[in-house]
């Protein structure tokens, strides 16, 4: 696993070449899985919204329930 700090309170975890997870503060909010981008449907703070926009710039992401991202990180732990 590779950990990359992108900005204050914004971290990207690369599990392998087909799996990345974006964590804003301590919460996973987006992912790249097998060529598809996903983002949380839950509305968070303005800063987390900016983090999502930054990471997903110029890509289309499918919205998923927050539990999808929580479970994804639980599996990786």
mmCIF file of the N, C-alpha and C atoms, coordinates in Angstrom:
data_MODEL
# 
_entry.id   MODEL 
# 
loop_
_atom_site.group_PDB 
_atom_site.id 
_atom_site.type_symbol 
_atom_site.label_atom_id 
_atom_site.label_alt_id 
_atom_site.label_comp_id 
_atom_site.label_asym_id 
_atom_site.label_entity_id 
_atom_site.label_seq_id 
_atom_site.pdbx_PDB_ins_code 
_atom_site.Cartn_x 
_atom_site.Cartn_y 
_atom_site.Cartn_z 
_atom_site.occupancy 
_atom_site.B_iso_or_equiv 
_atom_site.pdbx_formal_charge 
_atom_site.auth_seq_id 
_atom_site.auth_comp_id 
_atom_site.auth_asym_id 
_atom_site.auth_atom_id 
_atom_site.pdbx_PDB_model_num 
ATOM 1   N N  . UNK A 1 1  ? 0.849   -1.173 0.000   1.00 0.00 ? 1  UNK A N  1 
ATOM 2   C CA . UNK A 1 1  ? 0.000   0.000  0.000   1.00 0.00 ? 1  UNK A CA 1 
ATOM 3   C C  . UNK A 1 1  ? 0.896   1.238  0.000   1.00 0.00 ? 1  UNK A C  1 
ATOM 4   N N  . UNK A 1 2  ? 0.517   2.198  -0.815  1.00 0.00 ? 2  UNK A N  1 
ATOM 5   C CA . UNK A 1 2  ? 1.231   3.466  -0.894  1.00 0.00 ? 2  UNK A CA 1 
ATOM 6   C C  . UNK A 1 2  ? 0.311   4.568  -0.361  1.00 0.00 ? 2  UNK A C  1 
ATOM 7   N N  . UNK A 1 3  ? 0.863   5.431  0.480   1.00 0.00 ? 3  UNK A N  1 
ATOM 8   C CA . UNK A 1 3  ? 0.094   6.533  1.059   1.00 0.00 ? 3  UNK A CA 1 
ATOM 9   C C  . UNK A 1 3  ? 0.675   7.840  0.541   1.00 0.00 ? 3  UNK A C  1 
ATOM 10  N N  . UNK A 1 4  ? -0.193  8.685  -0.018  1.00 0.00 ? 4  UNK A N  1 
ATOM 11  C CA . UNK A 1 4  ? 0.253   9.961  -0.574  1.00 0.00 ? 4  UNK A CA 1 
ATOM 12  C C  . UNK A 1 4  ? -0.591  11.086 0.025   1.00 0.00 ? 4  UNK A C  1 
ATOM 13  N N  . UNK A 1 5  ? 0.056   12.006 0.717   1.00 0.00 ? 5  UNK A N  1 
ATOM 14  C CA . UNK A 1 5  ? -0.639  13.171 1.269   1.00 0.00 ? 5  UNK A CA 1 
ATOM 15  C C  . UNK A 1 5  ? -0.731  14.225 0.170   1.00 0.00 ? 5  UNK A C  1 
ATOM 16  N N  . UNK A 1 6  ? -1.947  14.532 -0.256  1.00 0.00 ? 6  UNK A N  1 
ATOM 17  C CA . UNK A 1 6  ? -2.169  15.460 -1.360  1.00 0.00 ? 6  UNK A CA 1 
ATOM 18  C C  . UNK A 1 6  ? -2.275  16.907 -0.906  1.00 0.00 ? 6  UNK A C  1 
ATOM 19  N N  . UNK A 1 7  ? -2.956  17.125 0.193   1.00 0.00 ? 7  UNK A N  1 
ATOM 20  C CA . UNK A 1 7  ? -3.174  18.449 0.781   1.00 0.00 ? 7  UNK A CA 1 
ATOM 21  C C  . UNK A 1 7  ? -3.385  18.249 2.265   1.00 0.00 ? 7  UNK A C  1 
ATOM 22  N N  . UNK A 1 8  ? -3.530  19.359 2.995   1.00 0.00 ? 8  UNK A N  1 
ATOM 23  C CA . UNK A 1 8  ? -3.888  19.227 4.405   1.00 0.00 ? 8  UNK A CA 1 
ATOM 24  C C  . UNK A 1 8  ? -5.180  18.439 4.522   1.00 0.00 ? 8  UNK A C  1 
ATOM 25  N N  . UNK A 1 9  ? -5.167  17.412 5.348   1.00 0.00 ? 9  UNK A N  1 
ATOM 26  C CA . UNK A 1 9  ? -6.340  16.580 5.616   1.00 0.00 ? 9  UNK A CA 1 
ATOM 27  C C  . UNK A 1 9  ? -6.877  15.842 4.395   1.00 0.00 ? 9  UNK A C  1 
ATOM 28  N N  . UNK A 1 10 ? -6.021  15.626 3.407   1.00 0.00 ? 10 UNK A N  1 
ATOM 29  C CA . UNK A 1 10 ? -6.428  14.891 2.206   1.00 0.00 ? 10 UNK A CA 1 
ATOM 30  C C  . UNK A 1 10 ? -5.338  13.880 1.849   1.00 0.00 ? 10 UNK A C  1 
ATOM 31  N N  . UNK A 1 11 ? -5.717  12.601 1.845   1.00 0.00 ? 11 UNK A N  1 
ATOM 32  C CA . UNK A 1 11 ? -4.757  11.527 1.616   1.00 0.00 ? 11 UNK A CA 1 
ATOM 33  C C  . UNK A 1 11 ? -5.304  10.541 0.601   1.00 0.00 ? 11 UNK A C  1 
ATOM 34  N N  . UNK A 1 12 ? -4.411  10.062 -0.252  1.00 0.00 ? 12 UNK A N  1 
ATOM 35  C CA . UNK A 1 12 ? -4.757  9.058  -1.246  1.00 0.00 ? 12 UNK A CA 1 
ATOM 36  C C  . UNK A 1 12 ? -4.029  7.761  -0.895  1.00 0.00 ? 12 UNK A C  1 
ATOM 37  N N  . UNK A 1 13 ? -4.788  6.690  -0.773  1.00 0.00 ? 13 UNK A N  1 
ATOM 38  C CA . UNK A 1 13 ? -4.223  5.374  -0.509  1.00 0.00 ? 13 UNK A CA 1 
ATOM 39  C C  . UNK A 1 13 ? -4.271  4.571  -1.805  1.00 0.00 ? 13 UNK A C  1 
ATOM 40  N N  . UNK A 1 14 ? -3.129  4.084  -2.254  1.00 0.00 ? 14 UNK A N  1 
ATOM 41  C CA . UNK A 1 14 ? -3.070  3.230  -3.431  1.00 0.00 ? 14 UNK A CA 1 
ATOM 42  C C  . UNK A 1 14 ? -2.829  1.808  -2.950  1.00 0.00 ? 14 UNK A C  1 
ATOM 43  N N  . UNK A 1 15 ? -3.820  0.962  -3.175  1.00 0.00 ? 15 UNK A N  1 
ATOM 44  C CA . UNK A 1 15 ? -3.737  -0.430 -2.753  1.00 0.00 ? 15 UNK A CA 1 
ATOM 45  C C  . UNK A 1 15 ? -2.992  -1.231 -3.820  1.00 0.00 ? 15 UNK A C  1 
ATOM 46  N N  . UNK A 1 16 ? -3.378  -1.046 -5.080  1.00 0.00 ? 16 UNK A N  1 
ATOM 47  C CA . UNK A 1 16 ? -2.689  -1.632 -6.229  1.00 0.00 ? 16 UNK A CA 1 
ATOM 48  C C  . UNK A 1 16 ? -2.997  -0.755 -7.445  1.00 0.00 ? 16 UNK A C  1 
ATOM 49  N N  . UNK A 1 17 ? -2.588  -1.172 -8.628  1.00 0.00 ? 17 UNK A N  1 
ATOM 50  C CA . UNK A 1 17 ? -2.755  -0.318 -9.813  1.00 0.00 ? 17 UNK A CA 1 
ATOM 51  C C  . UNK A 1 17 ? -4.217  -0.084 -10.183 1.00 0.00 ? 17 UNK A C  1 
ATOM 52  N N  . UNK A 1 18 ? -5.128  -0.879 -9.643  1.00 0.00 ? 18 UNK A N  1 
ATOM 53  C CA . UNK A 1 18 ? -6.544  -0.721 -9.956  1.00 0.00 ? 18 UNK A CA 1 
ATOM 54  C C  . UNK A 1 18 ? -7.385  -0.237 -8.784  1.00 0.00 ? 18 UNK A C  1 
ATOM 55  N N  . UNK A 1 19 ? -6.736  0.105  -7.662  1.00 0.00 ? 19 UNK A N  1 
ATOM 56  C CA . UNK A 1 19 ? -7.497  0.472  -6.470  1.00 0.00 ? 19 UNK A CA 1 
ATOM 57  C C  . UNK A 1 19 ? -6.850  1.644  -5.743  1.00 0.00 ? 19 UNK A C  1 
ATOM 58  N N  . UNK A 1 20 ? -7.590  2.749  -5.668  1.00 0.00 ? 20 UNK A N  1 
ATOM 59  C CA . UNK A 1 20 ? -7.169  3.914  -4.897  1.00 0.00 ? 20 UNK A CA 1 
ATOM 60  C C  . UNK A 1 20 ? -8.361  4.381  -4.068  1.00 0.00 ? 20 UNK A C  1 
ATOM 61  N N  . UNK A 1 21 ? -8.072  4.897  -2.879  1.00 0.00 ? 21 UNK A N  1 
ATOM 62  C CA . UNK A 1 21 ? -9.114  5.415  -1.999  1.00 0.00 ? 21 UNK A CA 1 
ATOM 63  C C  . UNK A 1 21 ? -8.702  6.807  -1.543  1.00 0.00 ? 21 UNK A C  1 
ATOM 64  N N  . UNK A 1 22 ? -9.628  7.755  -1.645  1.00 0.00 ? 22 UNK A N  1 
ATOM 65  C CA . UNK A 1 22 ? -9.394  9.121  -1.188  1.00 0.00 ? 22 UNK A CA 1 
ATOM 66  C C  . UNK A 1 22 ? -9.982  9.287  0.201   1.00 0.00 ? 22 UNK A C  1 
ATOM 67  N N  . UNK A 1 23 ? -9.168  9.794  1.121   1.00 0.00 ? 23 UNK A N  1 
ATOM 68  C CA . UNK A 1 23 ? -9.605  10.004 2.502   1.00 0.00 ? 23 UNK A CA 1 
ATOM 69  C C  . UNK A 1 23 ? -9.499  11.488 2.822   1.00 0.00 ? 23 UNK A C  1 
ATOM 70  N N  . UNK A 1 24 ? -10.631 12.072 3.195   1.00 0.00 ? 24 UNK A N  1 
ATOM 71  C CA . UNK A 1 24 ? -10.689 13.469 3.610   1.00 0.00 ? 24 UNK A CA 1 
ATOM 72  C C  . UNK A 1 24 ? -10.837 13.485 5.129   1.00 0.00 ? 24 UNK A C  1 
ATOM 73  N N  . UNK A 1 25 ? -9.907  14.157 5.786   1.00 0.00 ? 25 UNK A N  1 
ATOM 74  C CA . UNK A 1 25 ? -9.788  14.077 7.245   1.00 0.00 ? 25 UNK A CA 1 
ATOM 75  C C  . UNK A 1 25 ? -9.580  12.606 7.590   1.00 0.00 ? 25 UNK A C  1 
ATOM 76  N N  . UNK A 1 26 ? -10.464 11.955 8.260   1.00 0.00 ? 26 UNK A N  1 
ATOM 77  C CA . UNK A 1 26 ? -10.319 10.530 8.591   1.00 0.00 ? 26 UNK A CA 1 
ATOM 78  C C  . UNK A 1 26 ? -11.380 9.676  7.912   1.00 0.00 ? 26 UNK A C  1 
ATOM 79  N N  . UNK A 1 27 ? -12.014 10.206 6.870   1.00 0.00 ? 27 UNK A N  1 
ATOM 80  C CA . UNK A 1 27 ? -13.161 9.529  6.266   1.00 0.00 ? 27 UNK A CA 1 
ATOM 81  C C  . UNK A 1 27 ? -12.911 9.208  4.793   1.00 0.00 ? 27 UNK A C  1 
ATOM 82  N N  . UNK A 1 28 ? -13.056 7.948  4.390   1.00 0.00 ? 28 UNK A N  1 
ATOM 83  C CA . UNK A 1 28 ? -12.961 7.625  2.965   1.00 0.00 ? 28 UNK A CA 1 
ATOM 84  C C  . UNK A 1 28 ? -14.185 8.177  2.233   1.00 0.00 ? 28 UNK A C  1 
ATOM 85  N N  . UNK A 1 29 ? -13.954 8.941  1.164   1.00 0.00 ? 29 UNK A N  1 
ATOM 86  C CA . UNK A 1 29 ? -15.069 9.606  0.478   1.00 0.00 ? 29 UNK A CA 1 
ATOM 87  C C  . UNK A 1 29 ? -15.117 9.341  -1.025  1.00 0.00 ? 29 UNK A C  1 
ATOM 88  N N  . UNK A 1 30 ? -14.072 8.733  -1.582  1.00 0.00 ? 30 UNK A N  1 
ATOM 89  C CA . UNK A 1 30 ? -14.062 8.436  -3.013  1.00 0.00 ? 30 UNK A CA 1 
ATOM 90  C C  . UNK A 1 30 ? -13.101 7.285  -3.263  1.00 0.00 ? 30 UNK A C  1 
ATOM 91  N N  . UNK A 1 31 ? -13.272 6.658  -4.433  1.00 0.00 ? 31 UNK A N  1 
ATOM 92  C CA . UNK A 1 31 ? -12.399 5.539  -4.768  1.00 0.00 ? 31 UNK A CA 1 
ATOM 93  C C  . UNK A 1 31 ? -12.320 5.369  -6.280  1.00 0.00 ? 31 UNK A C  1 
ATOM 94  N N  . UNK A 1 32 ? -11.221 4.771  -6.687  1.00 0.00 ? 32 UNK A N  1 
ATOM 95  C CA . UNK A 1 32 ? -11.017 4.331  -8.057  1.00 0.00 ? 32 UNK A CA 1 
ATOM 96  C C  . UNK A 1 32 ? -10.858 2.820  -7.985  1.00 0.00 ? 32 UNK A C  1 
ATOM 97  N N  . UNK A 1 33 ? -11.795 2.096  -8.582  1.00 0.00 ? 33 UNK A N  1 
ATOM 98  C CA . UNK A 1 33 ? -11.794 0.637  -8.498  1.00 0.00 ? 33 UNK A CA 1 
ATOM 99  C C  . UNK A 1 33 ? -11.962 0.037  -9.888  1.00 0.00 ? 33 UNK A C  1 
ATOM 100 N N  . UNK A 1 34 ? -10.941 -0.614 -10.375 1.00 0.00 ? 34 UNK A N  1 
ATOM 101 C CA . UNK A 1 34 ? -11.038 -1.304 -11.657 1.00 0.00 ? 34 UNK A CA 1 
ATOM 102 C C  . UNK A 1 34 ? -11.435 -0.423 -12.823 1.00 0.00 ? 34 UNK A C  1 
ATOM 103 N N  . UNK A 1 35 ? -10.948 0.803  -12.850 1.00 0.00 ? 35 UNK A N  1 
ATOM 104 C CA . UNK A 1 35 ? -11.229 1.702  -13.961 1.00 0.00 ? 35 UNK A CA 1 
ATOM 105 C C  . UNK A 1 35 ? -12.458 2.578  -13.801 1.00 0.00 ? 35 UNK A C  1 
ATOM 106 N N  . UNK A 1 36 ? -13.127 2.483  -12.657 1.00 0.00 ? 36 UNK A N  1 
ATOM 107 C CA . UNK A 1 36 ? -14.339 3.273  -12.410 1.00 0.00 ? 36 UNK A CA 1 
ATOM 108 C C  . UNK A 1 36 ? -14.139 4.129  -11.155 1.00 0.00 ? 36 UNK A C  1 
ATOM 109 N N  . UNK A 1 37 ? -14.538 5.400  -11.233 1.00 0.00 ? 37 UNK A N  1 
ATOM 110 C CA . UNK A 1 37 ? -14.474 6.296  -10.080 1.00 0.00 ? 37 UNK A CA 1 
ATOM 111 C C  . UNK A 1 37 ? -15.814 6.305  -9.349  1.00 0.00 ? 37 UNK A C  1 
ATOM 112 N N  . UNK A 1 38 ? -15.733 6.343  -8.038  1.00 0.00 ? 38 UNK A N  1 
ATOM 113 C CA . UNK A 1 38 ? -16.908 6.407  -7.173  1.00 0.00 ? 38 UNK A CA 1 
ATOM 114 C C  . UNK A 1 38 ? -16.725 7.536  -6.174  1.00 0.00 ? 38 UNK A C  1 
ATOM 115 N N  . UNK A 1 39 ? -17.831 8.159  -5.771  1.00 0.00 ? 39 UNK A N  1 
ATOM 116 C CA . UNK A 1 39 ? -17.779 9.176  -4.724  1.00 0.00 ? 39 UNK A CA 1 
ATOM 117 C C  . UNK A 1 39 ? -18.960 8.983  -3.791  1.00 0.00 ? 39 UNK A C  1 
ATOM 118 N N  . UNK A 1 40 ? -18.802 9.462  -2.582  1.00 0.00 ? 40 UNK A N  1 
ATOM 119 C CA . UNK A 1 40 ? -19.858 9.324  -1.597  1.00 0.00 ? 40 UNK A CA 1 
ATOM 120 C C  . UNK A 1 40 ? -21.070 10.179 -1.958  1.00 0.00 ? 40 UNK A C  1 
ATOM 121 N N  . UNK A 1 41 ? -22.234 9.668  -1.660  1.00 0.00 ? 41 UNK A N  1 
ATOM 122 C CA . UNK A 1 41 ? -23.467 10.426 -1.858  1.00 0.00 ? 41 UNK A CA 1 
ATOM 123 C C  . UNK A 1 41 ? -23.757 11.306 -0.649  1.00 0.00 ? 41 UNK A C  1 
ATOM 124 N N  . UNK A 1 42 ? -23.065 11.041 0.446   1.00 0.00 ? 42 UNK A N  1 
ATOM 125 C CA . UNK A 1 42 ? -23.281 11.813 1.670   1.00 0.00 ? 42 UNK A CA 1 
ATOM 126 C C  . UNK A 1 42 ? -22.685 13.214 1.512   1.00 0.00 ? 42 UNK A C  1 
ATOM 127 N N  . UNK A 1 43 ? -23.394 14.190 2.022   1.00 0.00 ? 43 UNK A N  1 
ATOM 128 C CA . UNK A 1 43 ? -22.915 15.568 1.978   1.00 0.00 ? 43 UNK A CA 1 
ATOM 129 C C  . UNK A 1 43 ? -22.087 15.853 3.226   1.00 0.00 ? 43 UNK A C  1 
ATOM 130 N N  . UNK A 1 44 ? -20.842 16.211 3.014   1.00 0.00 ? 44 UNK A N  1 
ATOM 131 C CA . UNK A 1 44 ? -19.926 16.520 4.105   1.00 0.00 ? 44 UNK A CA 1 
ATOM 132 C C  . UNK A 1 44 ? -19.680 18.027 4.142   1.00 0.00 ? 44 UNK A C  1 
ATOM 133 N N  . UNK A 1 45 ? -18.588 18.429 4.714   1.00 0.00 ? 45 UNK A N  1 
ATOM 134 C CA . UNK A 1 45 ? -18.249 19.846 4.841   1.00 0.00 ? 45 UNK A CA 1 
ATOM 135 C C  . UNK A 1 45 ? -17.845 20.441 3.493   1.00 0.00 ? 45 UNK A C  1 
ATOM 136 N N  . UNK A 1 46 ? -17.748 21.752 3.461   1.00 0.00 ? 46 UNK A N  1 
ATOM 137 C CA . UNK A 1 46 ? -17.278 22.440 2.258   1.00 0.00 ? 46 UNK A CA 1 
ATOM 138 C C  . UNK A 1 46 ? -15.882 21.977 1.868   1.00 0.00 ? 46 UNK A C  1 
ATOM 139 N N  . UNK A 1 47 ? -15.036 21.800 2.874   1.00 0.00 ? 47 UNK A N  1 
ATOM 140 C CA . UNK A 1 47 ? -13.668 21.378 2.592   1.00 0.00 ? 47 UNK A CA 1 
ATOM 141 C C  . UNK A 1 47 ? -13.645 19.996 1.961   1.00 0.00 ? 47 UNK A C  1 
ATOM 142 N N  . UNK A 1 48 ? -14.412 19.073 2.485   1.00 0.00 ? 48 UNK A N  1 
ATOM 143 C CA . UNK A 1 48 ? -14.461 17.735 1.897   1.00 0.00 ? 48 UNK A CA 1 
ATOM 144 C C  . UNK A 1 48 ? -15.035 17.799 0.487   1.00 0.00 ? 48 UNK A C  1 
ATOM 145 N N  . UNK A 1 49 ? -16.001 18.646 0.247   1.00 0.00 ? 49 UNK A N  1 
ATOM 146 C CA . UNK A 1 49 ? -16.538 18.831 -1.106  1.00 0.00 ? 49 UNK A CA 1 
ATOM 147 C C  . UNK A 1 49 ? -15.450 19.334 -2.052  1.00 0.00 ? 49 UNK A C  1 
ATOM 148 N N  . UNK A 1 50 ? -14.619 20.249 -1.575  1.00 0.00 ? 50 UNK A N  1 
ATOM 149 C CA . UNK A 1 50 ? -13.489 20.739 -2.384  1.00 0.00 ? 50 UNK A CA 1 
ATOM 150 C C  . UNK A 1 50 ? -12.486 19.620 -2.632  1.00 0.00 ? 50 UNK A C  1 
ATOM 151 N N  . UNK A 1 51 ? -12.237 18.797 -1.616  1.00 0.00 ? 51 UNK A N  1 
ATOM 152 C CA . UNK A 1 51 ? -11.326 17.660 -1.787  1.00 0.00 ? 51 UNK A CA 1 
ATOM 153 C C  . UNK A 1 51 ? -11.833 16.725 -2.891  1.00 0.00 ? 51 UNK A C  1 
ATOM 154 N N  . UNK A 1 52 ? -13.128 16.435 -2.869  1.00 0.00 ? 52 UNK A N  1 
ATOM 155 C CA . UNK A 1 52 ? -13.713 15.583 -3.901  1.00 0.00 ? 52 UNK A CA 1 
ATOM 156 C C  . UNK A 1 52 ? -13.554 16.210 -5.287  1.00 0.00 ? 52 UNK A C  1 
ATOM 157 N N  . UNK A 1 53 ? -13.847 17.484 -5.403  1.00 0.00 ? 53 UNK A N  1 
ATOM 158 C CA . UNK A 1 53 ? -13.715 18.180 -6.689  1.00 0.00 ? 53 UNK A CA 1 
ATOM 159 C C  . UNK A 1 53 ? -12.274 18.154 -7.179  1.00 0.00 ? 53 UNK A C  1 
ATOM 160 N N  . UNK A 1 54 ? -11.335 18.350 -6.281  1.00 0.00 ? 54 UNK A N  1 
ATOM 161 C CA . UNK A 1 54 ? -9.916  18.333 -6.622  1.00 0.00 ? 54 UNK A CA 1 
ATOM 162 C C  . UNK A 1 54 ? -9.506  16.964 -7.178  1.00 0.00 ? 54 UNK A C  1 
ATOM 163 N N  . UNK A 1 55 ? -9.881  15.898 -6.487  1.00 0.00 ? 55 UNK A N  1 
ATOM 164 C CA . UNK A 1 55 ? -9.453  14.545 -6.869  1.00 0.00 ? 55 UNK A CA 1 
ATOM 165 C C  . UNK A 1 55 ? -10.191 14.036 -8.097  1.00 0.00 ? 55 UNK A C  1 
ATOM 166 N N  . UNK A 1 56 ? -11.444 14.433 -8.247  1.00 0.00 ? 56 UNK A N  1 
ATOM 167 C CA . UNK A 1 56 ? -12.268 13.936 -9.341  1.00 0.00 ? 56 UNK A CA 1 
ATOM 168 C C  . UNK A 1 56 ? -12.347 14.909 -10.516 1.00 0.00 ? 56 UNK A C  1 
ATOM 169 N N  . UNK A 1 57 ? -11.459 15.869 -10.545 1.00 0.00 ? 57 UNK A N  1 
ATOM 170 C CA . UNK A 1 57 ? -11.467 16.863 -11.616 1.00 0.00 ? 57 UNK A CA 1 
ATOM 171 C C  . UNK A 1 57 ? -11.486 16.182 -12.981 1.00 0.00 ? 57 UNK A C  1 
ATOM 172 N N  . UNK A 1 58 ? -12.429 16.538 -13.777 1.00 0.00 ? 58 UNK A N  1 
ATOM 173 C CA . UNK A 1 58 ? -12.614 16.086 -15.166 1.00 0.00 ? 58 UNK A CA 1 
ATOM 174 C C  . UNK A 1 58 ? -12.901 14.583 -15.323 1.00 0.00 ? 58 UNK A C  1 
ATOM 175 N N  . UNK A 1 59 ? -13.396 13.932 -14.262 1.00 0.00 ? 59 UNK A N  1 
ATOM 176 C CA . UNK A 1 59 ? -13.855 12.547 -14.398 1.00 0.00 ? 59 UNK A CA 1 
ATOM 177 C C  . UNK A 1 59 ? -15.294 12.456 -13.901 1.00 0.00 ? 59 UNK A C  1 
ATOM 178 N N  . UNK A 1 60 ? -16.008 11.483 -14.390 1.00 0.00 ? 60 UNK A N  1 
ATOM 179 C CA . UNK A 1 60 ? -17.375 11.233 -13.935 1.00 0.00 ? 60 UNK A CA 1 
ATOM 180 C C  . UNK A 1 60 ? -17.316 10.131 -12.891 1.00 0.00 ? 60 UNK A C  1 
ATOM 181 N N  . UNK A 1 61 ? -17.913 10.387 -11.743 1.00 0.00 ? 61 UNK A N  1 
ATOM 182 C CA . UNK A 1 61 ? -17.904 9.419  -10.649 1.00 0.00 ? 61 UNK A CA 1 
ATOM 183 C C  . UNK A 1 61 ? -19.326 8.970  -10.330 1.00 0.00 ? 61 UNK A C  1 
ATOM 184 N N  . UNK A 1 62 ? -19.460 7.713  -10.041 1.00 0.00 ? 62 UNK A N  1 
ATOM 185 C CA . UNK A 1 62 ? -20.739 7.134  -9.651  1.00 0.00 ? 62 UNK A CA 1 
ATOM 186 C C  . UNK A 1 62 ? -20.922 7.329  -8.152  1.00 0.00 ? 62 UNK A C  1 
ATOM 187 N N  . UNK A 1 63 ? -22.077 7.835  -7.750  1.00 0.00 ? 63 UNK A N  1 
ATOM 188 C CA . UNK A 1 63 ? -22.341 8.028  -6.321  1.00 0.00 ? 63 UNK A CA 1 
ATOM 189 C C  . UNK A 1 63 ? -22.704 6.706  -5.654  1.00 0.00 ? 63 UNK A C  1 
ATOM 190 N N  . UNK A 1 64 ? -22.128 6.519  -4.469  1.00 0.00 ? 64 UNK A N  1 
ATOM 191 C CA . UNK A 1 64 ? -22.412 5.332  -3.651  1.00 0.00 ? 64 UNK A CA 1 
ATOM 192 C C  . UNK A 1 64 ? -22.691 5.797  -2.231  1.00 0.00 ? 64 UNK A C  1 
ATOM 193 N N  . UNK A 1 65 ? -23.425 4.979  -1.494  1.00 0.00 ? 65 UNK A N  1 
ATOM 194 C CA . UNK A 1 65 ? -23.684 5.252  -0.094  1.00 0.00 ? 65 UNK A CA 1 
ATOM 195 C C  . UNK A 1 65 ? -22.364 5.275  0.686   1.00 0.00 ? 65 UNK A C  1 
ATOM 196 N N  . UNK A 1 66 ? -22.297 6.083  1.739   1.00 0.00 ? 66 UNK A N  1 
ATOM 197 C CA . UNK A 1 66 ? -21.067 6.197  2.528   1.00 0.00 ? 66 UNK A CA 1 
ATOM 198 C C  . UNK A 1 66 ? -20.599 4.850  3.071   1.00 0.00 ? 66 UNK A C  1 
ATOM 199 N N  . UNK A 1 67 ? -21.520 3.958  3.360   1.00 0.00 ? 67 UNK A N  1 
ATOM 200 C CA . UNK A 1 67 ? -21.144 2.642  3.897   1.00 0.00 ? 67 UNK A CA 1 
ATOM 201 C C  . UNK A 1 67 ? -20.271 1.856  2.917   1.00 0.00 ? 67 UNK A C  1 
ATOM 202 N N  . UNK A 1 68 ? -20.412 2.097  1.622   1.00 0.00 ? 68 UNK A N  1 
ATOM 203 C CA . UNK A 1 68 ? -19.565 1.452  0.611   1.00 0.00 ? 68 UNK A CA 1 
ATOM 204 C C  . UNK A 1 68 ? -18.098 1.777  0.874   1.00 0.00 ? 68 UNK A C  1 
ATOM 205 N N  . UNK A 1 69 ? -17.797 3.037  1.165   1.00 0.00 ? 69 UNK A N  1 
ATOM 206 C CA . UNK A 1 69 ? -16.416 3.474  1.387   1.00 0.00 ? 69 UNK A CA 1 
ATOM 207 C C  . UNK A 1 69 ? -15.904 3.034  2.759   1.00 0.00 ? 69 UNK A C  1 
ATOM 208 N N  . UNK A 1 70 ? -16.786 3.082  3.746   1.00 0.00 ? 70 UNK A N  1 
ATOM 209 C CA . UNK A 1 70 ? -16.404 2.616  5.082   1.00 0.00 ? 70 UNK A CA 1 
ATOM 210 C C  . UNK A 1 70 ? -16.040 1.138  5.042   1.00 0.00 ? 70 UNK A C  1 
ATOM 211 N N  . UNK A 1 71 ? -16.842 0.347  4.350   1.00 0.00 ? 71 UNK A N  1 
ATOM 212 C CA . UNK A 1 71 ? -16.579 -1.081 4.226   1.00 0.00 ? 71 UNK A CA 1 
ATOM 213 C C  . UNK A 1 71 ? -15.329 -1.361 3.397   1.00 0.00 ? 71 UNK A C  1 
ATOM 214 N N  . UNK A 1 72 ? -15.097 -0.554 2.392   1.00 0.00 ? 72 UNK A N  1 
ATOM 215 C CA . UNK A 1 72 ? -13.911 -0.716 1.559   1.00 0.00 ? 72 UNK A CA 1 
ATOM 216 C C  . UNK A 1 72 ? -12.650 -0.570 2.388   1.00 0.00 ? 72 UNK A C  1 
ATOM 217 N N  . UNK A 1 73 ? -12.596 0.434  3.235   1.00 0.00 ? 73 UNK A N  1 
ATOM 218 C CA . UNK A 1 73 ? -11.410 0.641  4.069   1.00 0.00 ? 73 UNK A CA 1 
ATOM 219 C C  . UNK A 1 73 ? -11.306 -0.428 5.153   1.00 0.00 ? 73 UNK A C  1 
ATOM 220 N N  . UNK A 1 74 ? -12.417 -0.934 5.642   1.00 0.00 ? 74 UNK A N  1 
ATOM 221 C CA . UNK A 1 74 ? -12.386 -1.981 6.655   1.00 0.00 ? 74 UNK A CA 1 
ATOM 222 C C  . UNK A 1 74 ? -11.769 -3.254 6.084   1.00 0.00 ? 74 UNK A C  1 
ATOM 223 N N  . UNK A 1 75 ? -12.044 -3.533 4.813   1.00 0.00 ? 75 UNK A N  1 
ATOM 224 C CA . UNK A 1 75 ? -11.489 -4.710 4.150   1.00 0.00 ? 75 UNK A CA 1 
ATOM 225 C C  . UNK A 1 75 ? -9.981  -4.560 3.967   1.00 0.00 ? 75 UNK A C  1 
ATOM 226 N N  . UNK A 1 76 ? -9.526  -3.335 3.698   1.00 0.00 ? 76 UNK A N  1 
ATOM 227 C CA . UNK A 1 76 ? -8.112  -3.082 3.443   1.00 0.00 ? 76 UNK A CA 1 
ATOM 228 C C  . UNK A 1 76 ? -7.276  -3.073 4.715   1.00 0.00 ? 76 UNK A C  1 
ATOM 229 N N  . UNK A 1 77 ? -7.903  -2.842 5.853   1.00 0.00 ? 77 UNK A N  1 
ATOM 230 C CA . UNK A 1 77 ? -7.165  -2.723 7.117   1.00 0.00 ? 77 UNK A CA 1 
ATOM 231 C C  . UNK A 1 77 ? -6.570  -4.035 7.562   1.00 0.00 ? 77 UNK A C  1 
# 
